[in-house]
Amino acid sequence: MDESLPAVDPAVAATADDIAEMEIRGAATIADAAAEALARQAAQSDVDSPSAFRQQLRAAAKTLYETRPTAVSLPNALRYVLRGMSGETVSELRASIIARAEEFQHDLTQAQSKLGEVGSNRLRDGDVVMTHCHSTDALSCLEAALEDGKELEAIVKETRPRKQGYITAGRLRELGVPVTLIVDNAARRYLDRADHVLVGADSIAADGSVINKIGTSGLAVNARERGVPVMVAAQTIKLHPDTMTGHTVEIEMRDELEVLTDNERAAIGDEQAGEGLTVENPAFDVTPPRYVDAIVTERGQFPPESVVTLMRELFGESTGEPWEP
Ligand SMILES: O=C(COP(=O)(O)O)[C@H](O)[C@H](O)COP(=O)(O)O
């Protein structure tokens, strides 16, 4: 955090902590929480000059931005809200941020339900869908198909190390969908029974690569080999505008304790981290576009290679840091 920036509201700091610790997780949910936090910052601010207010909002955006690097929905949300900041007085600025954050949250919900309808059209009655991780965009497709009266079954990958597959399994059971939970290593075997692989995305690059939970790329390669189509459900806030100018998406590396506890390390015979046994814990991976059949958005479905056109239309050519005017 830049020392010259003002302190942020405790509610913003708490949201940032929750995102970093994955109490708030999943790209769309993170974006929603970030917009909400900016609105809180605006509502709670007690500064009396417009420039101090703007500085505070920038500081809040930076605090939120620095939590997790991979899901582009976070900077896209921050940018959207901050670009709506307008007015001459603090109260005008405050009102503009609160209204813009509300608009963003509303659009996010709308986009997810529209996307669900698009994705649902790819699913037929009786289909078996294999999922990875927990994606609200992916679930929206399944929910829409169920609302249309289609019967579905799910094969849910556990998704080590954080086991977000449990959240997916729980939600699908609430919806009455029969669920088979499998360990990640069993995916290829169970692809024989699947009609679709359905995943979400944290970011989509200009070449159509999909950045999503670690294990997505291996699943997609296996699905291609087995002839099972791979569908990615991703609202357009998952499009990563910086990749149009050649930037790559940073893959978050998480704490090794998510993979190996101290006791487990000791059982292997290694007493202390950093003494010969290295644990790597990348949270995401990159699936090349050739393994993806369709990217389903609120604007329709696209072959991955064509998303760049949509990206240009929505974001223009360049973006900059979210807090830059
Ligand atoms: O990879 C994950 C979550 O990773 P983590 O658990 O590490 O945040 C999800 O597939 C995407 O974020 C899409 O989710 P959504 O569709 O809800 O935006």
The ligand as an SDF file (V2000), in Angstrom:
LIG
                    3D

 18 17  0  0  0  0  0  0  0  0999 V2000
  -11.9150  -20.4920  -10.0860 O   0  0  0  0  0  0  0  0  0  0  0  0
  -12.9030  -20.1360   -9.4840 C   0  0  0  0  0  0  0  0  0  0  0  0
  -12.8760  -19.7300   -8.0520 C   0  0  0  0  0  0  0  0  0  0  0  0
  -11.5850  -19.7530   -7.5020 O   0  0  0  0  0  0  0  0  0  0  0  0
  -11.3710  -19.3640   -5.9570 P   0  0  0  0  0  0  0  0  0  0  0  0
  -12.1990  -20.2900   -5.1620 O   0  0  0  0  0  0  0  0  0  0  0  0
   -9.8950  -19.5250   -5.7480 O   0  0  0  0  0  0  0  0  0  0  0  0
  -11.8020  -17.9150   -5.8160 O   0  0  0  0  0  0  0  0  0  0  0  0
  -14.2100  -19.9830  -10.2170 C   0  0  0  0  0  0  0  0  0  0  0  0
  -14.3520  -20.9560  -11.1990 O   0  0  0  0  0  0  0  0  0  0  0  0
  -14.2210  -18.6000  -10.9000 C   0  0  0  0  0  0  0  0  0  0  0  0
  -13.8630  -17.5870   -9.9870 O   0  0  0  0  0  0  0  0  0  0  0  0
  -15.5950  -18.2580  -11.4660 C   0  0  0  0  0  0  0  0  0  0  0  0
  -16.5250  -18.1150  -10.4080 O   0  0  0  0  0  0  0  0  0  0  0  0
  -17.8380  -17.2220  -10.6130 P   0  0  0  0  0  0  0  0  0  0  0  0
  -18.5430  -17.8090  -11.7940 O   0  0  0  0  0  0  0  0  0  0  0  0
  -18.6130  -17.3620   -9.3420 O   0  0  0  0  0  0  0  0  0  0  0  0
  -17.4030  -15.8340  -10.8920 O   0  0  0  0  0  0  0  0  0  0  0  0
  1  2  2  0
  2  3  1  0
  2  9  1  0
  3  4  1  0
  4  5  1  0
  5  6  2  0
  5  7  1  0
  5  8  1  0
  9 10  1  0
  9 11  1  0
 11 12  1  0
 11 13  1  0
 13 14  1  0
 14 15  1  0
 15 16  2  0
 15 17  1  0
 15 18  1  0
M  END
$$$$
